[in-house]
Amino acid sequence: MEEKNIHIRYRSTQSIRDFDLDVQALIAETIQFAEQAYAPYSNFRVSAGLILENGQILKGTNVENASYPVCICAERTLLSHAVSNYPAQKIKIIAIYVDKDLPAPVPPCGLCRQTLVEVENRQKKAIPVLLVSKNGTILQFDTCADLLPLSFSADFL
């Protein structure tokens, strides 16, 4: 049996100033937008924001439901809005923020990772992903595919 490795590269910073002004604005707006999350059951507030190629910033939050399987994550709320309302616009970058004191940024769930990869494949251009923590740590991935290296795609259908 042959052993293989998957290599994922990302960068980590504690300074929002490591990013261009438009990305700094995206991060700041995404953090502030977490207040809009509807999370009465878990109090786990998540927001996601993105910049379209036209420079517009879009945002989304998680929306909980007493029937937990009906909940929708911030990433899928945001991506559904972007794909539905701006189908011709490519996404330049996405930021994801969890408003909870944790030692590191929180990665997206599996459903959201698959959705991120699907949108990235659809636009045929990498989407950098920023994972932002309340303590100021920011992880930057060059592509959504780095979050789900063995993703399912239309190539399998």
C-alpha positions in Angstrom: 0.0 0.0 0.0 1.3 3.4 -0.9 1.2 6.2 1.6 0.2 9.6 0.5 0.0 13.0 2.2 -2.3 16.0 1.9 -0.6 19.3 2.5 -2.7 22.3 3.5 -1.0 25.7 3.8 -2.5 28.7 5.7 -1.2 31.8 7.4 -2.0 33.1 10.9 -1.9 36.7 12.2 -3.0 38.7 15.2 -3.1 41.9 13.2 -6.0 43.0 10.9 -3.5 45.5 9.5 -1.8 42.6 7.6 -4.7 43.0 5.1 -5.7 45.6 2.5 -8.2 48.2 3.6 -11.1 46.6 1.8 -10.4 43.3 3.6 -10.0 45.1 6.9 -13.5 46.6 6.3 -14.9 43.2 5.5 -13.4 41.7 8.7 -14.8 44.7 10.8 -18.2 44.5 9.3 -18.4 40.7 9.7 -17.4 40.9 13.3 -20.0 43.6 14.0 -22.7 41.7 12.0 -22.5 38.8 14.5 -24.9 40.8 16.6 -27.6 40.0 14.0 -27.3 36.2 14.5 -30.4 34.5 15.7 -28.9 32.0 18.2 -31.3 31.9 21.2 -30.7 28.2 21.9 -26.9 27.8 21.6 -25.8 31.4 22.0 -23.2 30.5 19.3 -23.3 33.6 17.1 -21.6 33.2 13.7 -21.4 35.7 10.9 -19.9 35.5 7.5 -19.1 38.2 5.0 -17.7 38.4 1.5 -16.5 40.8 -1.1 -17.8 40.5 -4.6 -15.6 41.3 -7.5 -17.6 44.6 -7.9 -16.4 45.6 -4.4 -19.8 45.1 -2.7 -19.8 43.5 0.8 -22.5 40.9 1.6 -23.1 39.4 5.1 -25.0 36.6 6.6 -25.5 35.0 10.0 -26.6 31.7 11.5 -30.3 31.3 12.1 -31.3 28.7 14.7 -34.6 26.9 15.1 -36.1 25.0 18.0 -35.9 22.0 15.7 -32.1 22.0 15.4 -31.9 20.3 12.0 -33.8 23.3 10.5 -31.0 25.7 11.5 -28.8 27.3 8.8 -25.2 28.3 9.2 -24.0 31.8 8.5 -21.8 30.6 5.6 -24.7 28.9 3.8 -27.0 31.9 4.5 -24.4 34.1 2.9 -23.6 31.9 -0.1 -27.2 31.3 -0.9 -27.8 35.0 -1.0 -24.8 35.7 -3.1 -25.4 33.0 -5.6 -29.1 33.8 -5.9 -28.9 37.6 -6.1 -25.5 38.1 -7.8 -25.0 35.1 -10.1 -22.7 36.9 -12.5 -20.4 38.3 -9.7 -17.4 36.3 -8.5 -16.5 36.2 -4.8 -13.1 37.7 -4.1 -12.8 36.7 -0.4 -14.9 35.4 2.5 -14.5 36.0 6.2 -16.1 33.8 8.9 -16.4 35.0 12.6 -17.6 33.2 15.7 -18.5 35.5 18.6 -17.3 33.3 21.4 -14.1 33.4 23.5 -12.2 30.5 22.2 -8.4 30.0 21.9 -8.5 29.8 18.0 -10.8 30.5 15.1 -13.6 28.1 14.5 -13.6 26.3 11.1 -16.9 25.8 9.2 -18.9 22.7 9.6 -18.8 20.0 7.0 -22.0 21.1 5.2 -20.6 24.6 4.9 -17.2 23.4 3.7 -18.9 21.4 0.9 -21.0 24.5 0.0 -17.9 26.7 -0.1 -16.1 24.3 -2.4 -19.2 24.0 -4.6 -19.4 27.8 -5.0 -15.7 28.0 -5.6 -15.9 25.3 -8.3 -18.9 27.1 -9.9 -17.0 30.3 -10.3 -13.8 28.6 -11.5 -11.7 30.8 -9.3 -10.2 30.3 -5.9 -11.9 32.0 -3.0 -9.6 32.9 -0.1 -11.1 32.2 3.3 -10.4 34.1 6.6 -11.3 32.5 9.9 -11.6 35.2 12.5 -11.6 34.6 16.3 -12.8 36.9 19.0 -9.3 37.1 20.4 -8.0 38.6 17.2 -6.4 35.6 15.6 -7.0 35.4 11.8 -6.3 32.3 9.8 -6.0 32.8 6.0 -6.6 29.9 3.5 -5.9 30.5 -0.2 -8.8 28.5 -1.3 -12.0 26.9 0.0 -10.7 23.5 -1.2 -8.0 23.7 1.6 -10.8 23.4 4.1 -12.1 20.2 2.5 -9.3 18.6 0.6 -11.2 15.4 -0.5 -14.5 17.1 -1.4 -17.3 15.7 -3.5 -17.8 17.4 -6.8 -19.8 17.2 -10.0 -16.9 15.3 -11.5 -18.1 12.3 -9.7 -21.6 12.4 -11.1 
